[in-house]
Amino acid sequence: MQRLARIAALFLALSVALLAAAPRAAALQEAPKEKPKVDGPAVGIGGGDRGAYGGRFGGKRNVRASGGKDTEEPLERALEWLAKDQAEDGSWGADQRVLTTGLALAALLGDGSTPVEGPHKAAVAKGVAWLTKQMDADGRIALEGDASGTLGHAVATLALCEAAFFTRSPLLEPRARKAAEHLAATRAEGAAWDGEGEAAEVTAAWGCFALLTARETGLAVDAVAATELSAWLDANAKSEAGKAAALMSAIFVGRGDMAQLATRGEALAAGEVAYAPDATDLQAWFHGTYACFQLGGKAWNTWNRAHKAALLEAQVQKGKLRGSWEPVTTAGQPQSRAYATAMGALSLEVYFRYAKVPR
């Protein structure tokens, strides 16, 4: 069985690479003409109408430009640095390669590059192929000796589901589905995954979004899991990242009164902000950014003013590291420059990555 799984993964990797090398006309034949219709919670991949390409692609520049020129150019530099930093085998990072590769792919996909089109399509194709090679017969994406754990699997699942959404590849969709099914099947009944503290909270948040993305891609997965994970976060989140993630997930799954959620957002945005590698939790920044953007109003104005300025000021401006951010420590775990840069890029994509949730 393991030998067959390796052969299937290699065949998929070759197919993805061929798609990336094909002319754009062939690539467009792979793009979805009709998006899956999803009842219930959905993330709205790409901005604009829920589930449409929207701001990730060229048709809605007003959506993309809403962050201003001061965010567009730093984002381009961040993505260029990520593409250059990719290892020859298609991965990113060192100690947490599955997690970092998933984050880097999510950042590249968020700006409109897919395995078949976009300025960084080659990097996306190689990254997707690398992730599929790490998937075992049960659908788990993991690498021996790698510290990514369930969080890495959740982020990698989200990236694969987005790649499947934009390519409609008959080879990639079953792999994305298998990864999502494994994610849903391994959580505790009515709760999240094993673990405690911020690591467990952040894992629950990324798991929630991976499963929402799988559903929007049209993959048959546990429809209740995302809502239960959001409820678990509300009941258990203690860390700043966990509280931000609980708010973000509640908004996207449609839990809670919007006025109460807005009050939580305003409280979240009230703290002081500075980018310090030994004291900056980029998971808290990421989830808080997306939560406050969805809420708008005072929460977003306060959050965006402080966090955008701090993030742009901290980006490296010169030399070979131009476009990247200094490595950080999150929840006591040192993270790589690629991790920090992917998280920074994802935060700058907030203006167009997901559609606004209807109220």
ZIJOBEL-V945575 format. One record per helix or strand. SS is the DSSP state (@ for helix, = for strand). FROM is the first residue (numbers start at 0). LEN is the number of residues. If there is no record, write none. Layout:
ss & from & len
SS & FROM & LEN
SS & FROM & LEN
//
This chain:
ss & from & len
@ & 1 & 20
@ & 23 & 7
= & 44 & 1
@ & 53 & 3
@ & 57 & 10
@ & 68 & 17
@ & 96 & 14
@ & 120 & 13
= & 134 & 1
= & 140 & 1
@ & 148 & 19
@ & 171 & 14
@ & 196 & 20
@ & 224 & 12
@ & 239 & 14
@ & 257 & 11
@ & 281 & 14
@ & 296 & 18
= & 328 & 2
= & 332 & 2
@ & 336 & 15
= & 353 & 1
//
